[in-house]
């Protein structure tokens, strides 16, 4: 039986937090906010949702791959951002697509685009719908737009060709992470890209949003794996040449990597692969404070050790995930490879960490602090659908900054976020930080904030907190996003971060490839 994705919440129908997980999360929030109970609202069932009538319908030639059914339209109305979840709770489906198309080939993608352009209707490419930045909700533009079409590529889900000599594969853009790895595994190969949304996101979505994977150093972003792309645009198909590298002008692949569905839809990609890892070595370490752990991380990466995992959690983050007691910062350290054992690398890393006060957890402790954190990390997305009905505002944002600027950014963002929480909600909240990816010249800090809001104004309260944090990020020289993409939620700050002449160049590319402004209006650049 085919599993159906949830309309409201993360993952597939029947999946959710366990009673124990939900109880632990609520106990933490009871303690944090000092309240005995939360005002809880019921989650609306699909049968109770009233969708607007479709404004357009597919032609008979596309009838077999298109749907105007309630489940398909509701499923494609939102991503997984905090505002998306609130709108789902409030049964606000004003942005529902009129038609959802499930093409099975590049030619069918082109046919849907041609039909939508003739109406005209907006087109929203949709992978797994895991966007947390407002990147997949349908939107109309201008007075002439008559409807909204969502392109779901989930039926284009195969590894099409493998080149074992060059260690690469041609892969369809709609394939989900687990299916991709399952099809590569018999060949002893892996893409080695595992974002938190791995199970519920697609290769095309990773490329379109410049996804960041689980690995902390070296190949942290999907960019590093792309050899060539096939992209269907309203003006035709763009197929880039498959090459290991090229110095022939600006890279055409780079135009589409991170384009967030604004220039066309990525249907295929040749991707670089690596052998499945044969060796692993890791440890959990405790540090007296977060910045001592950060100094150790900087020493590790600048020494060229390149661990696969080198995350650090501040004491509050360690406590919230059940990995610690809130008294020390945690480093989760790991190496993996396929050609030789890793004991020597791990020993060098542990010695460097000890120079900054790092104390290794006893190896016999099971589950280790790192294992507890990893379990919480994987399960974390399921919590939102249980907390939003209780008016809990719990969200994350991430950035990247130089090592030199890290402490000042951390202090400014922490102060601005806590002040905004108090002003927006009238009570104190919490902000914690972990470092997820590290580079020789700087870290990628990942912040989580928690506040107790009020039903009816949750989105306004969230926006006030998010805006204050975003202003602080830019003021301190950070990026508005390291790996969550821009979407519509980050547009105001992205517009200020990018150079004006680059914005003009991007607008020219949009006009050349999508002259009608069909694709994902309002994301990255206006039509």
C-alpha positions as CSV (number, residue, x, y, z in Angstrom):
1,X,0.0,0.0,0.0
2,X,1.3,3.4,-0.9
3,X,1.8,5.7,2.1
4,X,0.0,9.0,1.9
5,X,1.7,12.2,3.1
6,X,0.0,14.2,5.8
7,X,-1.9,17.3,4.8
8,X,-1.2,18.8,8.3
9,X,2.1,18.0,9.9
10,X,5.4,16.2,9.1
11,X,5.8,12.9,7.3
12,X,3.3,10.3,6.4
13,X,-0.2,9.5,7.8
14,X,0.1,7.5,11.0
15,X,3.5,9.0,12.0
16,X,3.8,11.3,14.9
17,X,5.6,11.8,18.2
18,X,5.2,9.0,20.7
19,X,3.3,9.7,23.9
20,X,6.6,9.7,25.7
21,X,8.2,12.1,23.3
22,X,5.3,14.5,23.5
23,X,5.2,14.3,27.2
24,X,8.9,15.1,27.5
25,X,8.5,18.1,25.1
26,X,5.5,19.5,27.0
27,X,7.2,19.0,30.4
28,X,10.1,21.1,29.1
29,X,7.8,23.8,27.9
30,X,5.8,23.8,31.2
31,X,9.1,24.3,33.0
32,X,10.3,27.0,30.6
33,X,7.1,29.1,30.5
34,X,6.0,28.4,34.1
35,X,2.5,27.4,33.2
36,X,0.4,24.4,34.3
37,X,-1.7,24.1,31.1
38,X,-1.8,25.3,27.5
39,X,-4.8,26.5,25.6
40,X,-5.2,23.7,22.9
41,X,-7.1,23.9,19.7
42,X,-8.2,20.9,17.6
43,X,-6.5,20.1,14.3
44,X,-9.1,20.2,11.5
45,X,-9.7,17.0,9.6
46,X,-9.4,17.0,5.8
47,X,-13.2,16.4,5.5
48,X,-13.8,19.6,7.5
49,X,-11.6,21.9,5.3
50,X,-13.5,24.0,2.8
51,X,-11.3,24.6,-0.2
52,X,-12.1,27.3,-2.7
53,X,-13.5,26.0,-6.0
54,X,-10.9,25.5,-8.7
55,X,-10.7,28.5,-11.0
56,X,-9.2,26.4,-13.9
57,X,-9.2,22.8,-15.0
58,X,-6.8,20.7,-17.0
59,X,-7.4,19.9,-20.6
60,X,-8.3,16.3,-21.5
61,X,-4.8,15.7,-22.9
62,X,-3.4,16.2,-19.4
63,X,-6.3,14.7,-17.5
64,X,-4.5,11.4,-16.6
65,X,-1.6,13.3,-14.8
66,X,-3.6,16.1,-13.2
67,X,-5.8,16.3,-10.1
68,X,-8.3,18.8,-8.7
69,X,-9.2,16.5,-5.8
70,X,-9.4,17.9,-2.2
71,X,-6.5,15.8,-0.8
72,X,-4.0,16.7,-3.6
73,X,-4.9,20.4,-3.5
74,X,-4.8,20.6,0.3
75,X,-1.5,18.7,0.4
76,X,0.2,21.2,-1.9
77,X,-1.2,24.3,-0.3
78,X,1.7,24.7,2.2
79,X,5.2,23.8,3.1
80,X,6.4,23.1,6.6
81,X,7.2,26.6,8.0
82,X,5.8,27.8,11.2
83,X,3.3,30.2,9.5
84,X,2.3,27.3,7.2
85,X,1.5,25.1,10.2
86,X,-0.5,27.9,11.8
87,X,-2.5,28.4,8.6
88,X,-3.2,24.7,8.5
89,X,-4.5,24.8,12.1
90,X,-6.7,27.7,11.3
91,X,-7.9,25.9,8.1
92,X,-6.8,28.9,6.0
93,X,-6.5,27.4,2.5
94,X,-6.8,30.6,0.5
95,X,-3.5,29.8,-1.3
96,X,-4.6,26.3,-2.5
97,X,-3.5,25.4,-6.0
98,X,-6.3,24.9,-8.6
99,X,-4.6,21.9,-10.3
100,X,-1.9,19.6,-9.2
101,X,0.1,18.0,-12.0
102,X,2.1,14.7,-11.6
103,X,4.2,14.5,-14.8
104,X,6.0,11.2,-15.5
105,X,8.5,12.5,-18.0
106,X,10.3,15.7,-19.2
107,X,7.9,15.9,-22.2
108,X,4.9,15.9,-19.8
109,X,6.5,18.6,-17.7
110,X,6.9,20.7,-20.8
111,X,3.3,20.1,-21.8
112,X,2.0,21.2,-18.4
113,X,4.1,24.4,-18.6
114,X,2.8,25.2,-22.1
115,X,-0.8,24.7,-20.9
116,X,-0.3,26.9,-17.8
117,X,1.3,29.6,-19.9
118,X,-1.6,29.7,-22.3
119,X,-4.1,30.5,-19.5
120,X,-2.0,32.1,-17.9
121,X,-1.5,30.4,-14.5
122,X,1.4,30.5,-12.0
123,X,3.5,27.4,-11.7
124,X,5.0,26.1,-8.4
125,X,7.5,23.3,-8.6
126,X,7.0,20.9,-5.6
127,X,9.4,18.2,-4.4
128,X,8.5,16.9,-1.0
129,X,7.0,20.1,0.3
130,X,9.4,20.3,3.2
131,X,10.2,24.0,2.7
132,X,10.4,25.9,6.0
133,X,10.7,29.3,4.5
134,X,7.4,29.8,2.6
135,X,8.9,28.5,-0.7
136,X,6.1,26.2,-2.1
137,X,2.8,27.9,-1.4
138,X,1.1,28.8,-4.7
139,X,0.8,32.5,-5.5
140,X,-0.9,34.6,-8.2
141,X,0.6,37.7,-9.8
142,X,-0.9,40.6,-11.5
143,X,-4.5,41.0,-12.8
144,X,-4.1,38.6,-15.7
145,X,-3.2,35.5,-13.7
146,X,-6.3,33.2,-13.7
147,X,-5.1,30.3,-11.5
148,X,-2.3,28.3,-9.9
149,X,-0.8,25.0,-11.0
150,X,1.6,23.0,-8.8
151,X,4.1,20.6,-10.5
152,X,4.7,17.6,-8.3
153,X,7.6,15.6,-9.7
154,X,7.2,12.6,-7.3
155,X,6.5,10.2,-10.2
156,X,9.9,11.0,-11.7
157,X,11.7,8.9,-9.1
158,X,14.4,6.7,-10.7
159,X,18.1,6.5,-10.9
160,X,18.3,6.5,-14.7
161,X,21.9,5.7,-15.4
162,X,25.1,4.9,-13.5
163,X,28.6,5.5,-14.6
164,X,30.7,3.3,-12.2
165,X,34.0,4.4,-13.8
166,X,33.5,8.1,-13.1
167,X,31.4,7.3,-10.0
168,X,28.4,9.4,-11.0
169,X,24.7,8.8,-11.8
170,X,21.9,10.5,-13.8
171,X,19.0,10.8,-11.4
172,X,15.4,12.0,-11.9
173,X,14.6,15.2,-10.0
174,X,11.5,13.9,-8.2
175,X,13.2,11.0,-6.4
176,X,13.0,11.1,-2.6
177,X,16.1,10.6,-0.5
178,X,15.4,7.0,0.7
179,X,14.6,5.7,-2.8
180,X,17.7,7.4,-4.2
181,X,20.0,5.7,-1.7
182,X,18.1,2.4,-2.0
183,X,18.7,2.3,-5.8
184,X,22.4,3.3,-5.4
185,X,23.2,0.8,-2.6
186,X,23.5,-2.4,-4.8
187,X,26.2,-0.6,-6.7
188,X,28.1,0.2,-3.5
189,X,27.6,3.9,-4.0
190,X,26.0,6.8,-2.1
191,X,25.2,10.4,-2.9
192,X,26.2,11.2,0.8
193,X,23.7,14.0,1.1
194,X,21.5,13.7,4.2
195,X,19.5,16.8,5.1
196,X,17.2,16.6,8.1
197,X,14.3,16.4,5.6
198,X,16.0,13.5,3.8
199,X,13.0,11.1,4.0
200,X,10.5,13.8,2.8
201,X,12.4,15.8,0.2
202,X,13.7,15.2,-3.3
203,X,16.9,15.6,-5.3
204,X,15.4,18.4,-7.5
205,X,14.3,20.2,-4.3
206,X,17.8,19.9,-2.8
207,X,19.4,21.4,-5.9
208,X,16.8,24.2,-6.3
209,X,17.2,25.3,-2.7
210,X,21.0,24.7,-2.3
211,X,20.3,22.2,0.4
212,X,22.8,21.6,3.2
213,X,23.4,18.0,4.2
214,X,24.2,16.4,7.5
215,X,27.9,16.4,7.0
216,X,29.7,19.2,8.8
217,X,32.8,19.8,6.7
218,X,34.0,19.5,3.1
219,X,31.0,18.7,0.9
220,X,28.3,20.4,3.0
221,X,26.0,21.6,0.3
222,X,24.4,19.9,-2.7
223,X,26.3,22.2,-5.0
224,X,29.4,20.1,-4.5
225,X,27.8,17.0,-6.1
226,X,26.2,18.4,-9.3
227,X,27.9,17.5,-12.6
228,X,25.2,18.7,-14.9
229,X,21.4,19.5,-15.0
230,X,18.4,19.3,-17.2
231,X,15.9,22.1,-16.6
232,X,12.6,22.7,-18.3
233,X,11.7,26.4,-18.7
234,X,8.9,28.2,-20.5
235,X,11.4,29.0,-23.2
236,X,12.6,25.4,-23.7
237,X,14.9,22.8,-22.1
238,X,18.4,23.7,-20.8
239,X,20.8,20.8,-20.7
240,X,24.2,21.6,-19.3
241,X,27.3,19.6,-20.4
242,X,28.4,16.9,-18.1
243,X,32.0,17.7,-16.9
244,X,34.1,17.2,-13.8
245,X,35.1,20.9,-14.0
246,X,35.2,23.7,-16.5
247,X,36.7,27.2,-16.8
248,X,34.4,28.1,-19.7
249,X,32.8,31.3,-18.4
250,X,30.2,31.4,-15.6
251,X,28.8,28.0,-14.8
252,X,25.3,27.4,-16.3
253,X,24.6,24.9,-13.5
254,X,25.1,27.6,-10.9
255,X,22.3,29.7,-12.4
256,X,19.8,27.0,-11.5
257,X,21.4,25.7,-8.2
258,X,19.5,27.8,-5.6
259,X,17.0,29.2,-8.1
260,X,14.1,28.0,-5.9
261,X,11.8,27.2,-8.8
262,X,11.8,30.7,-10.2
263,X,13.5,29.9,-13.6
264,X,12.1,26.4,-14.4
265,X,11.9,22.9,-13.0
266,X,14.9,20.6,-12.6
267,X,14.0,17.2,-14.1
268,X,17.3,15.4,-14.2
269,X,20.8,15.7,-12.8
270,X,24.1,13.9,-13.1
271,X,25.5,13.7,-9.6
272,X,28.9,12.8,-8.2
273,X,28.8,9.7,-5.9
274,X,31.1,8.2,-3.4
275,X,31.6,4.6,-2.2
276,X,29.5,3.5,0.8
277,X,31.6,4.1,4.0
278,X,33.3,1.1,5.5
279,X,34.8,2.7,8.5
280,X,33.4,5.0,11.3
281,X,34.8,6.4,14.4
282,X,33.3,9.0,16.8
283,X,32.9,10.4,20.3
284,X,30.9,12.7,22.4
285,X,32.8,15.4,24.3
286,X,31.7,17.9,27.0
287,X,33.1,21.4,27.3
288,X,32.9,24.0,30.1
289,X,31.1,26.4,27.8
290,X,29.9,26.9,24.2
291,X,32.7,29.2,23.1
292,X,35.4,26.8,24.3
293,X,33.7,24.2,22.2
294,X,33.6,26.6,19.3
295,X,37.3,27.3,19.6
296,X,38.0,23.6,19.5
297,X,35.9,23.2,16.4
298,X,37.8,26.0,14.7
299,X,41.1,24.3,15.6
300,X,39.9,21.0,14.2
301,X,38.7,22.4,10.9
302,X,41.7,24.7,10.4
303,X,44.0,21.7,11.1
304,X,42.5,20.0,8.0
305,X,41.0,17.0,9.9
306,X,37.6,17.4,8.1
307,X,35.3,15.3,10.4
308,X,32.0,14.2,8.9
309,X,30.2,15.4,12.0
310,X,31.5,18.2,14.2
311,X,28.4,19.7,15.8
312,X,28.4,21.6,19.1
313,X,25.3,22.3,21.2
314,X,25.1,25.0,23.9
315,X,24.0,23.8,27.3
316,X,20.4,24.8,26.7
317,X,20.2,23.0,23.4
318,X,21.8,19.9,25.0
319,X,19.2,19.9,27.7
320,X,16.3,20.5,25.4
321,X,17.2,17.5,23.3
322,X,17.8,15.2,26.2
323,X,21.5,14.9,25.5
324,X,22.7,16.8,28.6
325,X,21.7,18.4,31.9
326,X,22.1,22.1,30.9
327,X,25.5,22.5,32.6
328,X,27.9,21.9,29.8
329,X,28.3,22.3,26.0
330,X,28.3,19.1,23.9
331,X,30.4,18.2,20.8
332,X,29.2,15.4,18.6
333,X,32.3,14.3,16.7
334,X,32.5,11.7,14.0
335,X,34.7,10.5,11.1
336,X,33.8,8.1,8.3
337,X,35.5,6.8,5.2
338,X,35.8,3.9,2.8
339,X,39.6,3.3,2.3
340,X,41.3,3.1,5.7
341,X,40.6,2.9,9.4
342,X,40.0,6.2,11.3
343,X,41.4,5.6,14.8
344,X,44.4,7.9,14.2
345,X,42.2,10.7,12.9
346,X,39.9,10.5,15.9
347,X,42.9,10.4,18.3
348,X,44.3,13.6,16.7
349,X,40.9,15.3,17.0
350,X,40.4,14.3,20.6
351,X,43.9,15.6,21.5
352,X,43.1,19.0,19.9
353,X,39.7,19.1,21.7
354,X,41.4,18.4,25.0
355,X,43.5,21.6,24.5
356,X,40.2,23.6,24.8
357,X,38.8,21.7,27.8
358,X,37.0,19.0,25.9
359,X,36.3,15.9,28.1
360,X,35.4,12.7,26.3
361,X,32.3,10.9,27.5
362,X,33.1,7.3,28.6
363,X,32.8,5.1,25.5
364,X,30.7,2.5,27.4
365,X,27.9,5.0,28.1
366,X,24.9,3.9,26.0
367,X,23.0,5.6,24.5
368,X,25.8,8.2,24.3
369,X,25.0,11.9,24.4
370,X,25.6,12.1,20.7
371,X,23.1,9.2,20.0
372,X,20.5,10.9,22.2
373,X,21.0,14.1,20.3
374,X,20.8,12.4,16.9
375,X,17.5,10.7,17.8
376,X,16.0,14.0,19.0
377,X,17.3,15.7,15.8
378,X,15.6,13.2,13.5
379,X,12.3,13.3,15.5
380,X,12.3,17.1,15.9
381,X,10.1,18.0,12.9
382,X,7.2,15.9,14.3
383,X,7.0,18.2,17.3
384,X,5.6,21.3,15.6
385,X,2.2,19.8,14.7
386,X,1.7,19.0,18.4
387,X,3.0,22.3,19.8
388,X,1.3,24.8,17.5
389,X,-2.2,23.7,18.6
390,X,-1.0,24.7,22.1
391,X,0.0,28.2,20.9
392,X,3.7,27.4,21.4
393,X,6.0,29.3,19.1
394,X,9.0,27.1,18.4
395,X,11.2,27.7,15.4
396,X,14.7,27.9,14.1
397,X,16.9,30.0,11.9
398,X,20.5,29.6,10.7
399,X,23.3,31.7,9.3
400,X,27.0,31.6,8.6
401,X,29.6,34.2,9.7
402,X,33.4,34.5,10.0
403,X,35.1,33.1,13.1
404,X,36.1,36.7,13.9
405,X,32.5,37.8,13.9
406,X,30.9,34.8,15.6
407,X,30.9,36.0,19.2
408,X,29.4,39.4,18.4
409,X,26.8,37.9,16.1
410,X,25.8,35.3,18.8
411,X,25.5,38.0,21.5
412,X,23.5,40.4,19.2
413,X,21.1,37.8,17.9
414,X,20.5,36.3,21.3
415,X,19.7,39.7,22.8
416,X,17.5,40.8,19.9
417,X,15.5,37.5,19.9
418,X,14.9,37.5,23.6
419,X,13.8,41.1,23.6
420,X,11.5,40.5,20.7
421,X,9.9,37.4,22.4
422,X,9.2,39.5,25.5
423,X,7.8,42.4,23.5
424,X,5.6,40.2,21.3
425,X,4.3,37.8,23.9
426,X,4.6,39.7,27.2
427,X,6.6,37.0,28.8
428,X,10.2,35.6,28.7
429,X,11.2,32.9,26.3
430,X,14.3,31.0,25.3
431,X,16.9,30.9,22.5
432,X,19.6,28.2,22.1
433,X,22.3,27.7,19.6
434,X,24.2,24.9,18.0
435,X,26.8,24.9,15.2
436,X,25.9,22.5,12.4
437,X,28.5,23.1,9.7
438,X,32.1,24.4,10.0
439,X,34.5,25.9,7.5
440,X,38.1,27.1,7.9
441,X,36.9,30.7,7.9
442,X,33.7,30.4,9.9
443,X,30.8,28.4,11.4
444,X,27.2,28.0,10.6
445,X,25.3,28.8,13.8
446,X,21.8,27.4,14.1
447,X,19.5,29.1,16.6
448,X,16.2,27.7,18.1
449,X,13.8,29.9,19.9
450,X,10.7,29.1,22.1
451,X,7.9,31.4,23.2
452,X,4.4,31.0,24.5
453,X,2.1,32.8,22.1
454,X,-1.6,33.4,21.8
455,X,-4.1,31.8,19.3
456,X,-5.3,34.3,16.7
457,X,-2.1,36.3,16.6
458,X,0.5,33.5,16.4
459,X,1.8,34.5,12.9
460,X,2.1,38.1,13.9
461,X,4.0,37.2,17.1
462,X,6.3,34.8,15.1
463,X,6.9,37.4,12.5
464,X,8.0,40.0,15.1
465,X,10.5,37.6,16.6
466,X,11.7,36.4,13.2
467,X,12.2,39.9,12.0
468,X,14.2,41.0,15.0
469,X,16.5,38.0,14.7
470,X,16.9,38.6,10.9
471,X,17.8,42.2,11.4
472,X,20.4,41.3,13.9
473,X,21.9,38.6,11.6
474,X,22.4,41.1,8.7
475,X,23.6,43.9,11.0
476,X,26.4,41.5,12.3
477,X,27.5,40.4,8.9
478,X,25.8,37.0,8.7
479,X,23.8,35.6,5.9
480,X,20.0,35.5,6.1
481,X,20.2,31.7,5.4
482,X,23.0,29.1,5.3
483,X,20.9,26.2,4.0
484,X,17.2,26.7,4.5
485,X,16.8,28.8,1.3
486,X,15.1,32.2,0.8
487,X,11.5,31.5,0.0
488,X,9.1,34.3,0.8
489,X,9.9,34.5,4.5
490,X,13.5,35.7,3.9
491,X,12.8,37.9,0.9
492,X,13.1,41.3,2.7
493,X,16.6,40.5,4.0
494,X,17.7,38.6,0.9
495,X,16.9,41.7,-1.1
496,X,19.2,43.7,1.1
497,X,22.0,41.1,1.2
498,X,22.4,40.6,-2.5
499,X,24.2,43.3,-4.6
500,X,21.8,45.5,-6.6
501,X,23.5,44.8,-9.9
502,X,23.3,41.1,-9.2
503,X,19.5,41.5,-8.6
504,X,19.3,43.2,-12.0
505,X,21.2,40.3,-13.6
506,X,18.9,37.7,-12.0
507,X,15.9,39.7,-13.2
508,X,17.3,39.6,-16.7
509,X,17.8,35.8,-16.4
510,X,14.2,35.5,-15.2
511,X,12.9,37.6,-18.2
512,X,14.9,35.4,-20.6
513,X,13.8,32.0,-19.3
514,X,10.4,32.8,-17.9
515,X,9.1,36.0,-19.7
516,X,5.6,35.5,-18.5
517,X,6.6,35.3,-14.9
518,X,4.9,32.0,-14.4
519,X,7.3,30.3,-12.0
520,X,7.1,30.7,-8.3
521,X,6.2,34.4,-8.2
522,X,7.4,36.3,-5.1
523,X,10.3,33.9,-4.5
524,X,13.8,35.4,-4.9
525,X,12.7,38.1,-7.4
526,X,9.4,39.6,-8.5
527,X,8.0,38.7,-11.9
